[in-house]
Amino acid sequence: MKAVIKVGGKQYIVAEKETLLVDKLDEETKTLTLEPLLLFDEAGEVQIGMPTVKGASVEVKVLETLKDKKIIVGKFQAKKRVKKMQGHRQDHTRIEIISIK
């Protein structure tokens, strides 16, 4: 069984016992119950939600909060001798899909 869930304004296709990185969630949350937008299984049966599938839920466990690699953001103006560099590290949360009901 697979499901399409919405976390932080983005949609993800997930299966049970799968881990993925999403945008940072609140620190005090340890488990979440999400309503899937779409459910489908190996037999090809699909349930489409309007906007979510009624009676279905996805149990999610928050594993850790971490930061991504640093990316360098730079501005440069030619002939003005102006150069500005800045680094950015995006915050992420690693989650595990416990069950799809």
MITORMI-245695 format. One record per atom (N, C-alpha, C): x, y, z; residue in one letter; atom name. Coordinates in nm, 2 decimals. Example, Ala and Ser with C-alpha at 12.3 -4.5 7.8 and 13.67 -1.06 7.14 Angstrom:
<pt><u>1.32</u><v>-0.57</v><w>0.78</w><resn>a</resn><name>N</name></pt>
<pt><u>1.23</u><v>-0.45</v><w>0.78</w><resn>a</resn><name>CA</name></pt>
<pt><u>1.32</u><v>-0.33</v><w>0.78</w><resn>a</resn><name>C</name></pt>
<pt><u>1.28</u><v>-0.22</v><w>0.71</w><resn>s</resn><name>N</name></pt>
<pt><u>1.37</u><v>-0.11</v><w>0.71</w><resn>s</resn><name>CA</name></pt>
<pt><u>1.29</u><v>0.00</v><w>0.79</w><resn>s</resn><name>C</name></pt>
This chain:
<pt><u>0.09</u><v>-0.12</v><w>0.00</w><resn>m</resn><name>N</name></pt>
<pt><u>0.00</u><v>0.00</v><w>0.00</w><resn>m</resn><name>CA</name></pt>
<pt><u>0.09</u><v>0.12</v><w>0.00</w><resn>m</resn><name>C</name></pt>
<pt><u>0.06</u><v>0.22</v><w>-0.09</w><resn>k</resn><name>N</name></pt>
<pt><u>0.13</u><v>0.35</v><w>-0.09</w><resn>k</resn><name>CA</name></pt>
<pt><u>0.03</u><v>0.46</v><w>-0.08</w><resn>k</resn><name>C</name></pt>
<pt><u>0.08</u><v>0.57</v><w>-0.04</w><resn>a</resn><name>N</name></pt>
<pt><u>-0.01</u><v>0.69</v><w>-0.02</w><resn>a</resn><name>CA</name></pt>
<pt><u>0.07</u><v>0.81</v><w>-0.06</w><resn>a</resn><name>C</name></pt>
<pt><u>-0.01</u><v>0.92</v><w>-0.09</w><resn>v</resn><name>N</name></pt>
<pt><u>0.04</u><v>1.05</v><w>-0.12</w><resn>v</resn><name>CA</name></pt>
<pt><u>0.00</u><v>1.14</v><w>0.00</w><resn>v</resn><name>C</name></pt>
<pt><u>0.10</u><v>1.19</v><w>0.07</w><resn>i</resn><name>N</name></pt>
<pt><u>0.07</u><v>1.28</v><w>0.18</w><resn>i</resn><name>CA</name></pt>
<pt><u>0.12</u><v>1.42</v><w>0.16</w><resn>i</resn><name>C</name></pt>
<pt><u>0.07</u><v>1.51</v><w>0.23</w><resn>k</resn><name>N</name></pt>
<pt><u>0.12</u><v>1.65</v><w>0.22</w><resn>k</resn><name>CA</name></pt>
<pt><u>0.18</u><v>1.70</v><w>0.35</w><resn>k</resn><name>C</name></pt>
<pt><u>0.30</u><v>1.73</v><w>0.35</w><resn>v</resn><name>N</name></pt>
<pt><u>0.38</u><v>1.78</v><w>0.47</w><resn>v</resn><name>CA</name></pt>
<pt><u>0.45</u><v>1.91</v><w>0.43</w><resn>v</resn><name>C</name></pt>
<pt><u>0.42</u><v>2.02</v><w>0.50</w><resn>g</resn><name>N</name></pt>
<pt><u>0.48</u><v>2.14</v><w>0.48</w><resn>g</resn><name>CA</name></pt>
<pt><u>0.46</u><v>2.20</v><w>0.34</w><resn>g</resn><name>C</name></pt>
<pt><u>0.35</u><v>2.18</v><w>0.28</w><resn>g</resn><name>N</name></pt>
<pt><u>0.32</u><v>2.24</v><w>0.15</w><resn>g</resn><name>CA</name></pt>
<pt><u>0.37</u><v>2.16</v><w>0.03</w><resn>g</resn><name>C</name></pt>
<pt><u>0.43</u><v>2.04</v><w>0.06</w><resn>k</resn><name>N</name></pt>
<pt><u>0.48</u><v>1.96</v><w>-0.05</w><resn>k</resn><name>CA</name></pt>
<pt><u>0.42</u><v>1.82</v><w>-0.04</w><resn>k</resn><name>C</name></pt>
<pt><u>0.41</u><v>1.75</v><w>-0.15</w><resn>q</resn><name>N</name></pt>
<pt><u>0.35</u><v>1.62</v><w>-0.15</w><resn>q</resn><name>CA</name></pt>
<pt><u>0.45</u><v>1.51</v><w>-0.18</w><resn>q</resn><name>C</name></pt>
<pt><u>0.44</u><v>1.40</v><w>-0.11</w><resn>y</resn><name>N</name></pt>
<pt><u>0.53</u><v>1.29</v><w>-0.11</w><resn>y</resn><name>CA</name></pt>
<pt><u>0.46</u><v>1.16</v><w>-0.13</w><resn>y</resn><name>C</name></pt>
<pt><u>0.52</u><v>1.07</v><w>-0.21</w><resn>i</resn><name>N</name></pt>
<pt><u>0.46</u><v>0.93</v><w>-0.23</w><resn>i</resn><name>CA</name></pt>
<pt><u>0.54</u><v>0.85</v><w>-0.12</w><resn>i</resn><name>C</name></pt>
<pt><u>0.47</u><v>0.78</v><w>-0.03</w><resn>v</resn><name>N</name></pt>
<pt><u>0.53</u><v>0.71</v><w>0.07</w><resn>v</resn><name>CA</name></pt>
<pt><u>0.48</u><v>0.57</v><w>0.08</w><resn>v</resn><name>C</name></pt>
<pt><u>0.56</u><v>0.48</v><w>0.14</w><resn>a</resn><name>N</name></pt>
<pt><u>0.52</u><v>0.34</v><w>0.17</w><resn>a</resn><name>CA</name></pt>
<pt><u>0.55</u><v>0.32</v><w>0.32</w><resn>a</resn><name>C</name></pt>
<pt><u>0.50</u><v>0.21</v><w>0.38</w><resn>e</resn><name>N</name></pt>
<pt><u>0.54</u><v>0.17</v><w>0.51</w><resn>e</resn><name>CA</name></pt>
<pt><u>0.68</u><v>0.14</v><w>0.53</w><resn>e</resn><name>C</name></pt>
<pt><u>0.73</u><v>0.17</v><w>0.65</w><resn>k</resn><name>N</name></pt>
<pt><u>0.87</u><v>0.15</v><w>0.69</w><resn>k</resn><name>CA</name></pt>
<pt><u>0.97</u><v>0.23</v><w>0.60</w><resn>k</resn><name>C</name></pt>
<pt><u>0.93</u><v>0.34</v><w>0.55</w><resn>e</resn><name>N</name></pt>
<pt><u>1.01</u><v>0.43</v><w>0.47</w><resn>e</resn><name>CA</name></pt>
<pt><u>1.05</u><v>0.55</v><w>0.54</w><resn>e</resn><name>C</name></pt>
<pt><u>1.17</u><v>0.60</v><w>0.52</w><resn>t</resn><name>N</name></pt>
<pt><u>1.22</u><v>0.73</v><w>0.58</w><resn>t</resn><name>CA</name></pt>
<pt><u>1.24</u><v>0.83</v><w>0.47</w><resn>t</resn><name>C</name></pt>
<pt><u>1.21</u><v>0.96</v><w>0.51</w><resn>l</resn><name>N</name></pt>
<pt><u>1.24</u><v>1.06</v><w>0.41</w><resn>l</resn><name>CA</name></pt>
<pt><u>1.26</u><v>1.19</v><w>0.48</w><resn>l</resn><name>C</name></pt>
<pt><u>1.32</u><v>1.29</v><w>0.41</w><resn>l</resn><name>N</name></pt>
<pt><u>1.35</u><v>1.42</v><w>0.46</w><resn>l</resn><name>CA</name></pt>
<pt><u>1.24</u><v>1.52</v><w>0.42</w><resn>l</resn><name>C</name></pt>
<pt><u>1.19</u><v>1.59</v><w>0.51</w><resn>v</resn><name>N</name></pt>
<pt><u>1.09</u><v>1.70</v><w>0.48</w><resn>v</resn><name>CA</name></pt>
<pt><u>1.14</u><v>1.83</v><w>0.54</w><resn>v</resn><name>C</name></pt>
<pt><u>1.08</u><v>1.94</v><w>0.51</w><resn>d</resn><name>N</name></pt>
<pt><u>1.11</u><v>2.06</v><w>0.57</w><resn>d</resn><name>CA</name></pt>
<pt><u>1.09</u><v>2.06</v><w>0.72</w><resn>d</resn><name>C</name></pt>
<pt><u>1.16</u><v>2.14</v><w>0.79</w><resn>k</resn><name>N</name></pt>
<pt><u>1.16</u><v>2.13</v><w>0.94</w><resn>k</resn><name>CA</name></pt>
<pt><u>1.02</u><v>2.14</v><w>1.00</w><resn>k</resn><name>C</name></pt>
<pt><u>0.99</u><v>2.05</v><w>1.09</w><resn>l</resn><name>N</name></pt>
<pt><u>0.86</u><v>2.05</v><w>1.17</w><resn>l</resn><name>CA</name></pt>
<pt><u>0.89</u><v>2.10</v><w>1.31</w><resn>l</resn><name>C</name></pt>
<pt><u>0.79</u><v>2.12</v><w>1.38</w><resn>d</resn><name>N</name></pt>
<pt><u>0.80</u><v>2.17</v><w>1.52</w><resn>d</resn><name>CA</name></pt>
<pt><u>0.88</u><v>2.07</v><w>1.60</w><resn>d</resn><name>C</name></pt>
<pt><u>0.96</u><v>2.12</v><w>1.69</w><resn>e</resn><name>N</name></pt>
<pt><u>1.05</u><v>2.04</v><w>1.77</w><resn>e</resn><name>CA</name></pt>
<pt><u>0.97</u><v>1.95</v><w>1.87</w><resn>e</resn><name>C</name></pt>
<pt><u>0.86</u><v>1.99</v><w>1.92</w><resn>e</resn><name>N</name></pt>
<pt><u>0.79</u><v>1.91</v><w>2.02</w><resn>e</resn><name>CA</name></pt>
<pt><u>0.71</u><v>1.80</v><w>1.97</w><resn>e</resn><name>C</name></pt>
<pt><u>0.69</u><v>1.79</v><w>1.84</w><resn>t</resn><name>N</name></pt>
<pt><u>0.61</u><v>1.68</v><w>1.78</w><resn>t</resn><name>CA</name></pt>
<pt><u>0.70</u><v>1.56</v><w>1.77</w><resn>t</resn><name>C</name></pt>
<pt><u>0.65</u><v>1.44</v><w>1.82</w><resn>k</resn><name>N</name></pt>
<pt><u>0.72</u><v>1.32</v><w>1.81</w><resn>k</resn><name>CA</name></pt>
<pt><u>0.65</u><v>1.22</v><w>1.71</w><resn>k</resn><name>C</name></pt>
<pt><u>0.52</u><v>1.23</v><w>1.71</w><resn>t</resn><name>N</name></pt>
<pt><u>0.44</u><v>1.14</v><w>1.62</w><resn>t</resn><name>CA</name></pt>
<pt><u>0.33</u><v>1.23</v><w>1.55</w><resn>t</resn><name>C</name></pt>
<pt><u>0.30</u><v>1.20</v><w>1.43</w><resn>l</resn><name>N</name></pt>
<pt><u>0.20</u><v>1.27</v><w>1.36</w><resn>l</resn><name>CA</name></pt>
<pt><u>0.10</u><v>1.18</v><w>1.30</w><resn>l</resn><name>C</name></pt>
<pt><u>-0.02</u><v>1.22</v><w>1.28</w><resn>t</resn><name>N</name></pt>
<pt><u>-0.13</u><v>1.14</v><w>1.21</w><resn>t</resn><name>CA</name></pt>
<pt><u>-0.17</u><v>1.23</v><w>1.09</w><resn>t</resn><name>C</name></pt>
<pt><u>-0.14</u><v>1.19</v><w>0.97</w><resn>l</resn><name>N</name></pt>
<pt><u>-0.17</u><v>1.27</v><w>0.85</w><resn>l</resn><name>CA</name></pt>
<pt><u>-0.28</u><v>1.20</v><w>0.77</w><resn>l</resn><name>C</name></pt>
<pt><u>-0.36</u><v>1.27</v><w>0.70</w><resn>e</resn><name>N</name></pt>
<pt><u>-0.47</u><v>1.22</v><w>0.62</w><resn>e</resn><name>CA</name></pt>
<pt><u>-0.41</u><v>1.22</v><w>0.47</w><resn>e</resn><name>C</name></pt>
<pt><u>-0.42</u><v>1.10</v><w>0.41</w><resn>p</resn><name>N</name></pt>
<pt><u>-0.36</u><v>1.09</v><w>0.27</w><resn>p</resn><name>CA</name></pt>
<pt><u>-0.45</u><v>1.16</v><w>0.17</w><resn>p</resn><name>C</name></pt>
<pt><u>-0.39</u><v>1.21</v><w>0.06</w><resn>l</resn><name>N</name></pt>
<pt><u>-0.46</u><v>1.27</v><w>-0.05</w><resn>l</resn><name>CA</name></pt>
<pt><u>-0.50</u><v>1.16</v><w>-0.15</w><resn>l</resn><name>C</name></pt>
<pt><u>-0.42</u><v>1.05</v><w>-0.15</w><resn>l</resn><name>N</name></pt>
<pt><u>-0.45</u><v>0.95</v><w>-0.25</w><resn>l</resn><name>CA</name></pt>
<pt><u>-0.39</u><v>0.82</v><w>-0.19</w><resn>l</resn><name>C</name></pt>
<pt><u>-0.46</u><v>0.70</v><w>-0.21</w><resn>l</resn><name>N</name></pt>
<pt><u>-0.41</u><v>0.57</v><w>-0.17</w><resn>l</resn><name>CA</name></pt>
<pt><u>-0.41</u><v>0.48</v><w>-0.29</w><resn>l</resn><name>C</name></pt>
<pt><u>-0.31</u><v>0.40</v><w>-0.31</w><resn>f</resn><name>N</name></pt>
<pt><u>-0.31</u><v>0.30</v><w>-0.41</w><resn>f</resn><name>CA</name></pt>
<pt><u>-0.23</u><v>0.18</v><w>-0.36</w><resn>f</resn><name>C</name></pt>
<pt><u>-0.26</u><v>0.06</v><w>-0.42</w><resn>d</resn><name>N</name></pt>
<pt><u>-0.20</u><v>-0.07</v><w>-0.38</w><resn>d</resn><name>CA</name></pt>
<pt><u>-0.14</u><v>-0.14</v><w>-0.50</w><resn>d</resn><name>C</name></pt>
<pt><u>-0.08</u><v>-0.26</v><w>-0.48</w><resn>e</resn><name>N</name></pt>
<pt><u>-0.02</u><v>-0.33</v><w>-0.58</w><resn>e</resn><name>CA</name></pt>
<pt><u>-0.11</u><v>-0.38</v><w>-0.69</w><resn>e</resn><name>C</name></pt>
<pt><u>-0.24</u><v>-0.41</v><w>-0.65</w><resn>a</resn><name>N</name></pt>
<pt><u>-0.34</u><v>-0.46</v><w>-0.74</w><resn>a</resn><name>CA</name></pt>
<pt><u>-0.39</u><v>-0.36</v><w>-0.84</w><resn>a</resn><name>C</name></pt>
<pt><u>-0.35</u><v>-0.23</v><w>-0.82</w><resn>g</resn><name>N</name></pt>
<pt><u>-0.40</u><v>-0.13</v><w>-0.91</w><resn>g</resn><name>CA</name></pt>
<pt><u>-0.52</u><v>-0.05</v><w>-0.86</w><resn>g</resn><name>C</name></pt>
<pt><u>-0.57</u><v>-0.08</v><w>-0.74</w><resn>e</resn><name>N</name></pt>
<pt><u>-0.68</u><v>-0.01</v><w>-0.69</w><resn>e</resn><name>CA</name></pt>
<pt><u>-0.64</u><v>0.13</v><w>-0.64</w><resn>e</resn><name>C</name></pt>
<pt><u>-0.71</u><v>0.23</v><w>-0.68</w><resn>v</resn><name>N</name></pt>
<pt><u>-0.68</u><v>0.37</v><w>-0.64</w><resn>v</resn><name>CA</name></pt>
<pt><u>-0.80</u><v>0.43</v><w>-0.57</w><resn>v</resn><name>C</name></pt>
<pt><u>-0.77</u><v>0.50</v><w>-0.46</w><resn>q</resn><name>N</name></pt>
<pt><u>-0.87</u><v>0.58</v><w>-0.39</w><resn>q</resn><name>CA</name></pt>
<pt><u>-0.83</u><v>0.72</v><w>-0.39</w><resn>q</resn><name>C</name></pt>
<pt><u>-0.91</u><v>0.81</v><w>-0.45</w><resn>i</resn><name>N</name></pt>
<pt><u>-0.87</u><v>0.95</v><w>-0.46</w><resn>i</resn><name>CA</name></pt>
<pt><u>-0.96</u><v>1.03</v><w>-0.36</w><resn>i</resn><name>C</name></pt>
<pt><u>-0.89</u><v>1.12</v><w>-0.29</w><resn>g</resn><name>N</name></pt>
<pt><u>-0.96</u><v>1.20</v><w>-0.18</w><resn>g</resn><name>CA</name></pt>
<pt><u>-1.01</u><v>1.33</v><w>-0.24</w><resn>g</resn><name>C</name></pt>
<pt><u>-1.11</u><v>1.38</v><w>-0.18</w><resn>m</resn><name>N</name></pt>
<pt><u>-1.17</u><v>1.51</v><w>-0.22</w><resn>m</resn><name>CA</name></pt>
<pt><u>-1.18</u><v>1.60</v><w>-0.10</w><resn>m</resn><name>C</name></pt>
<pt><u>-1.08</u><v>1.66</v><w>-0.04</w><resn>p</resn><name>N</name></pt>
<pt><u>-0.94</u><v>1.66</v><w>-0.08</w><resn>p</resn><name>CA</name></pt>
<pt><u>-0.86</u><v>1.55</v><w>-0.01</w><resn>p</resn><name>C</name></pt>
<pt><u>-0.91</u><v>1.49</v><w>0.09</w><resn>t</resn><name>N</name></pt>
<pt><u>-0.84</u><v>1.37</v><w>0.15</w><resn>t</resn><name>CA</name></pt>
<pt><u>-0.93</u><v>1.25</v><w>0.15</w><resn>t</resn><name>C</name></pt>
<pt><u>-0.87</u><v>1.13</v><w>0.17</w><resn>v</resn><name>N</name></pt>
<pt><u>-0.94</u><v>1.01</v><w>0.17</w><resn>v</resn><name>CA</name></pt>
<pt><u>-1.01</u><v>0.99</v><w>0.31</w><resn>v</resn><name>C</name></pt>
<pt><u>-1.14</u><v>0.97</v><w>0.31</w><resn>k</resn><name>N</name></pt>
<pt><u>-1.21</u><v>0.96</v><w>0.43</w><resn>k</resn><name>CA</name></pt>
<pt><u>-1.18</u><v>0.83</v><w>0.50</w><resn>k</resn><name>C</name></pt>
<pt><u>-1.16</u><v>0.83</v><w>0.63</w><resn>g</resn><name>N</name></pt>
<pt><u>-1.14</u><v>0.71</v><w>0.71</w><resn>g</resn><name>CA</name></pt>
<pt><u>-0.99</u><v>0.65</v><w>0.70</w><resn>g</resn><name>C</name></pt>
<pt><u>-0.91</u><v>0.71</v><w>0.62</w><resn>a</resn><name>N</name></pt>
<pt><u>-0.77</u><v>0.66</v><w>0.61</w><resn>a</resn><name>CA</name></pt>
<pt><u>-0.68</u><v>0.76</v><w>0.69</w><resn>a</resn><name>C</name></pt>
<pt><u>-0.56</u><v>0.70</v><w>0.73</w><resn>s</resn><name>N</name></pt>
<pt><u>-0.47</u><v>0.78</v><w>0.80</w><resn>s</resn><name>CA</name></pt>
<pt><u>-0.33</u><v>0.72</v><w>0.78</w><resn>s</resn><name>C</name></pt>
<pt><u>-0.23</u><v>0.81</v><w>0.80</w><resn>v</resn><name>N</name></pt>
<pt><u>-0.09</u><v>0.77</v><w>0.79</w><resn>v</resn><name>CA</name></pt>
<pt><u>-0.02</u><v>0.81</v><w>0.92</w><resn>v</resn><name>C</name></pt>
<pt><u>0.04</u><v>0.71</v><w>0.99</w><resn>e</resn><name>N</name></pt>
<pt><u>0.11</u><v>0.73</v><w>1.11</w><resn>e</resn><name>CA</name></pt>
<pt><u>0.26</u><v>0.76</v><w>1.08</w><resn>e</resn><name>C</name></pt>
<pt><u>0.31</u><v>0.87</v><w>1.14</w><resn>v</resn><name>N</name></pt>
<pt><u>0.44</u><v>0.92</v><w>1.11</w><resn>v</resn><name>CA</name></pt>
<pt><u>0.52</u><v>0.94</v><w>1.24</w><resn>v</resn><name>C</name></pt>
<pt><u>0.64</u><v>0.90</v><w>1.25</w><resn>k</resn><name>N</name></pt>
<pt><u>0.73</u><v>0.91</v><w>1.36</w><resn>k</resn><name>CA</name></pt>
<pt><u>0.84</u><v>1.01</v><w>1.33</w><resn>k</resn><name>C</name></pt>
<pt><u>0.87</u><v>1.11</v><w>1.41</w><resn>v</resn><name>N</name></pt>
<pt><u>0.98</u><v>1.20</v><w>1.38</w><resn>v</resn><name>CA</name></pt>
<pt><u>1.10</u><v>1.14</v><w>1.44</w><resn>v</resn><name>C</name></pt>
<pt><u>1.21</u><v>1.13</v><w>1.36</w><resn>l</resn><name>N</name></pt>
<pt><u>1.33</u><v>1.07</v><w>1.40</w><resn>l</resn><name>CA</name></pt>
<pt><u>1.43</u><v>1.17</v><w>1.45</w><resn>l</resn><name>C</name></pt>
<pt><u>1.46</u><v>1.27</v><w>1.37</w><resn>e</resn><name>N</name></pt>
<pt><u>1.56</u><v>1.37</v><w>1.41</w><resn>e</resn><name>CA</name></pt>
<pt><u>1.55</u><v>1.50</v><w>1.33</w><resn>e</resn><name>C</name></pt>
<pt><u>1.61</u><v>1.60</v><w>1.38</w><resn>t</resn><name>N</name></pt>
<pt><u>1.61</u><v>1.73</v><w>1.30</w><resn>t</resn><name>CA</name></pt>
<pt><u>1.76</u><v>1.75</v><w>1.27</w><resn>t</resn><name>C</name></pt>
<pt><u>1.78</u><v>1.79</v><w>1.14</w><resn>l</resn><name>N</name></pt>
<pt><u>1.92</u><v>1.81</v><w>1.10</w><resn>l</resn><name>CA</name></pt>
<pt><u>1.93</u><v>1.92</v><w>1.00</w><resn>l</resn><name>C</name></pt>
<pt><u>2.05</u><v>1.96</v><w>0.96</w><resn>k</resn><name>N</name></pt>
<pt><u>2.08</u><v>2.06</v><w>0.86</w><resn>k</resn><name>CA</name></pt>
<pt><u>2.14</u><v>2.00</v><w>0.74</w><resn>k</resn><name>C</name></pt>
<pt><u>2.11</u><v>2.07</v><w>0.63</w><resn>d</resn><name>N</name></pt>
<pt><u>2.16</u><v>2.02</v><w>0.50</w><resn>d</resn><name>CA</name></pt>
<pt><u>2.30</u><v>2.08</v><w>0.48</w><resn>d</resn><name>C</name></pt>
<pt><u>2.36</u><v>2.04</v><w>0.37</w><resn>k</resn><name>N</name></pt>
<pt><u>2.49</u><v>2.10</v><w>0.33</w><resn>k</resn><name>CA</name></pt>
<pt><u>2.48</u><v>2.25</v><w>0.31</w><resn>k</resn><name>C</name></pt>
<pt><u>2.59</u><v>2.32</v><w>0.33</w><resn>k</resn><name>N</name></pt>
<pt><u>2.60</u><v>2.46</v><w>0.31</w><resn>k</resn><name>CA</name></pt>
<pt><u>2.61</u><v>2.49</v><w>0.16</w><resn>k</resn><name>C</name></pt>
<pt><u>2.52</u><v>2.59</v><w>0.12</w><resn>i</resn><name>N</name></pt>
<pt><u>2.53</u><v>2.64</v><w>-0.01</w><resn>i</resn><name>CA</name></pt>
<pt><u>2.58</u><v>2.78</v><w>0.00</w><resn>i</resn><name>C</name></pt>
<pt><u>2.65</u><v>2.83</v><w>-0.10</w><resn>i</resn><name>N</name></pt>
<pt><u>2.70</u><v>2.96</v><w>-0.10</w><resn>i</resn><name>CA</name></pt>
<pt><u>2.62</u><v>3.05</v><w>-0.20</w><resn>i</resn><name>C</name></pt>
<pt><u>2.56</u><v>3.16</v><w>-0.14</w><resn>v</resn><name>N</name></pt>
<pt><u>2.48</u><v>3.25</v><w>-0.22</w><resn>v</resn><name>CA</name></pt>
<pt><u>2.57</u><v>3.38</v><w>-0.24</w><resn>v</resn><name>C</name></pt>
<pt><u>2.59</u><v>3.42</v><w>-0.36</w><resn>g</resn><name>N</name></pt>
<pt><u>2.67</u><v>3.54</v><w>-0.39</w><resn>g</resn><name>CA</name></pt>
<pt><u>2.62</u><v>3.64</v><w>-0.48</w><resn>g</resn><name>C</name></pt>
<pt><u>2.65</u><v>3.76</v><w>-0.45</w><resn>k</resn><name>N</name></pt>
<pt><u>2.62</u><v>3.87</v><w>-0.54</w><resn>k</resn><name>CA</name></pt>
<pt><u>2.75</u><v>3.94</v><w>-0.59</w><resn>k</resn><name>C</name></pt>
<pt><u>2.75</u><v>3.97</v><w>-0.72</w><resn>f</resn><name>N</name></pt>
<pt><u>2.86</u><v>4.04</v><w>-0.77</w><resn>f</resn><name>CA</name></pt>
<pt><u>2.82</u><v>4.14</v><w>-0.87</w><resn>f</resn><name>C</name></pt>
<pt><u>2.88</u><v>4.26</v><w>-0.86</w><resn>q</resn><name>N</name></pt>
<pt><u>2.85</u><v>4.37</v><w>-0.95</w><resn>q</resn><name>CA</name></pt>
<pt><u>2.98</u><v>4.40</v><w>-1.03</w><resn>q</resn><name>C</name></pt>
<pt><u>2.97</u><v>4.38</v><w>-1.16</w><resn>a</resn><name>N</name></pt>
<pt><u>3.09</u><v>4.41</v><w>-1.24</w><resn>a</resn><name>CA</name></pt>
<pt><u>3.13</u><v>4.55</v><w>-1.24</w><resn>a</resn><name>C</name></pt>
<pt><u>3.25</u><v>4.58</v><w>-1.25</w><resn>k</resn><name>N</name></pt>
<pt><u>3.31</u><v>4.71</v><w>-1.26</w><resn>k</resn><name>CA</name></pt>
<pt><u>3.29</u><v>4.80</v><w>-1.14</w><resn>k</resn><name>C</name></pt>
<pt><u>3.23</u><v>4.75</v><w>-1.03</w><resn>k</resn><name>N</name></pt>
<pt><u>3.20</u><v>4.83</v><w>-0.91</w><resn>k</resn><name>CA</name></pt>
<pt><u>3.28</u><v>4.78</v><w>-0.79</w><resn>k</resn><name>C</name></pt>
<pt><u>3.35</u><v>4.67</v><w>-0.81</w><resn>r</resn><name>N</name></pt>
<pt><u>3.43</u><v>4.60</v><w>-0.70</w><resn>r</resn><name>CA</name></pt>
<pt><u>3.34</u><v>4.57</v><w>-0.58</w><resn>r</resn><name>C</name></pt>
<pt><u>3.22</u><v>4.52</v><w>-0.61</w><resn>v</resn><name>N</name></pt>
<pt><u>3.13</u><v>4.48</v><w>-0.50</w><resn>v</resn><name>CA</name></pt>
<pt><u>3.11</u><v>4.33</v><w>-0.51</w><resn>v</resn><name>C</name></pt>
<pt><u>3.13</u><v>4.27</v><w>-0.40</w><resn>k</resn><name>N</name></pt>
<pt><u>3.12</u><v>4.12</v><w>-0.40</w><resn>k</resn><name>CA</name></pt>
<pt><u>3.07</u><v>4.08</v><w>-0.26</w><resn>k</resn><name>C</name></pt>
<pt><u>2.95</u><v>4.02</v><w>-0.25</w><resn>k</resn><name>N</name></pt>
<pt><u>2.89</u><v>3.98</v><w>-0.13</w><resn>k</resn><name>CA</name></pt>
<pt><u>2.86</u><v>3.83</v><w>-0.13</w><resn>k</resn><name>C</name></pt>
<pt><u>2.92</u><v>3.76</v><w>-0.03</w><resn>m</resn><name>N</name></pt>
<pt><u>2.90</u><v>3.61</v><w>-0.02</w><resn>m</resn><name>CA</name></pt>
<pt><u>2.83</u><v>3.58</v><w>0.11</w><resn>m</resn><name>C</name></pt>
<pt><u>2.74</u><v>3.48</v><w>0.10</w><resn>q</resn><name>N</name></pt>
<pt><u>2.66</u><v>3.44</v><w>0.22</w><resn>q</resn><name>CA</name></pt>
<pt><u>2.64</u><v>3.29</v><w>0.21</w><resn>q</resn><name>C</name></pt>
<pt><u>2.64</u><v>3.22</v><w>0.32</w><resn>g</resn><name>N</name></pt>
<pt><u>2.61</u><v>3.08</v><w>0.33</w><resn>g</resn><name>CA</name></pt>
<pt><u>2.47</u><v>3.05</v><w>0.38</w><resn>g</resn><name>C</name></pt>
<pt><u>2.42</u><v>2.94</v><w>0.35</w><resn>h</resn><name>N</name></pt>
<pt><u>2.28</u><v>2.90</v><w>0.39</w><resn>h</resn><name>CA</name></pt>
<pt><u>2.28</u><v>2.75</v><w>0.42</w><resn>h</resn><name>C</name></pt>
<pt><u>2.22</u><v>2.71</v><w>0.53</w><resn>r</resn><name>N</name></pt>
<pt><u>2.20</u><v>2.57</v><w>0.56</w><resn>r</resn><name>CA</name></pt>
<pt><u>2.05</u><v>2.55</v><w>0.59</w><resn>r</resn><name>C</name></pt>
<pt><u>1.98</u><v>2.47</v><w>0.51</w><resn>q</resn><name>N</name></pt>
<pt><u>1.84</u><v>2.45</v><w>0.53</w><resn>q</resn><name>CA</name></pt>
<pt><u>1.81</u><v>2.35</v><w>0.64</w><resn>q</resn><name>C</name></pt>
<pt><u>1.72</u><v>2.37</v><w>0.72</w><resn>d</resn><name>N</name></pt>
<pt><u>1.68</u><v>2.28</v><w>0.83</w><resn>d</resn><name>CA</name></pt>
<pt><u>1.58</u><v>2.18</v><w>0.77</w><resn>d</resn><name>C</name></pt>
<pt><u>1.60</u><v>2.05</v><w>0.81</w><resn>h</resn><name>N</name></pt>
<pt><u>1.52</u><v>1.94</v><w>0.77</w><resn>h</resn><name>CA</name></pt>
<pt><u>1.48</u><v>1.85</v><w>0.89</w><resn>h</resn><name>C</name></pt>
<pt><u>1.38</u><v>1.77</v><w>0.87</w><resn>t</resn><name>N</name></pt>
<pt><u>1.34</u><v>1.68</v><w>0.97</w><resn>t</resn><name>CA</name></pt>
<pt><u>1.33</u><v>1.54</v><w>0.90</w><resn>t</resn><name>C</name></pt>
<pt><u>1.39</u><v>1.44</v><w>0.96</w><resn>r</resn><name>N</name></pt>
<pt><u>1.38</u><v>1.30</v><w>0.91</w><resn>r</resn><name>CA</name></pt>
<pt><u>1.26</u><v>1.23</v><w>0.97</w><resn>r</resn><name>C</name></pt>
<pt><u>1.17</u><v>1.18</v><w>0.89</w><resn>i</resn><name>N</name></pt>
<pt><u>1.05</u><v>1.11</v><w>0.94</w><resn>i</resn><name>CA</name></pt>
<pt><u>1.05</u><v>0.97</v><w>0.89</w><resn>i</resn><name>C</name></pt>
<pt><u>0.98</u><v>0.88</v><w>0.97</w><resn>e</resn><name>N</name></pt>
<pt><u>0.96</u><v>0.74</v><w>0.93</w><resn>e</resn><name>CA</name></pt>
<pt><u>0.81</u><v>0.72</v><w>0.92</w><resn>e</resn><name>C</name></pt>
<pt><u>0.77</u><v>0.65</v><w>0.82</w><resn>i</resn><name>N</name></pt>
<pt><u>0.63</u><v>0.61</v><w>0.80</w><resn>i</resn><name>CA</name></pt>
<pt><u>0.61</u><v>0.48</v><w>0.88</w><resn>i</resn><name>C</name></pt>
<pt><u>0.52</u><v>0.49</v><w>0.98</w><resn>i</resn><name>N</name></pt>
<pt><u>0.50</u><v>0.37</v><w>1.06</w><resn>i</resn><name>CA</name></pt>
<pt><u>0.39</u><v>0.28</v><w>1.00</w><resn>i</resn><name>C</name></pt>
<pt><u>0.28</u><v>0.34</v><w>0.97</w><resn>s</resn><name>N</name></pt>
<pt><u>0.17</u><v>0.25</v><w>0.91</w><resn>s</resn><name>CA</name></pt>
<pt><u>0.08</u><v>0.34</v><w>0.82</w><resn>s</resn><name>C</name></pt>
<pt><u>0.01</u><v>0.27</v><w>0.73</w><resn>i</resn><name>N</name></pt>
<pt><u>-0.09</u><v>0.33</v><w>0.64</w><resn>i</resn><name>CA</name></pt>
<pt><u>-0.22</u><v>0.25</v><w>0.67</w><resn>i</resn><name>C</name></pt>
<pt><u>-0.32</u><v>0.32</v><w>0.72</w><resn>k</resn><name>N</name></pt>
<pt><u>-0.44</u><v>0.25</v><w>0.76</w><resn>k</resn><name>CA</name></pt>
<pt><u>-0.56</u><v>0.30</v><w>0.67</w><resn>k</resn><name>C</name></pt>
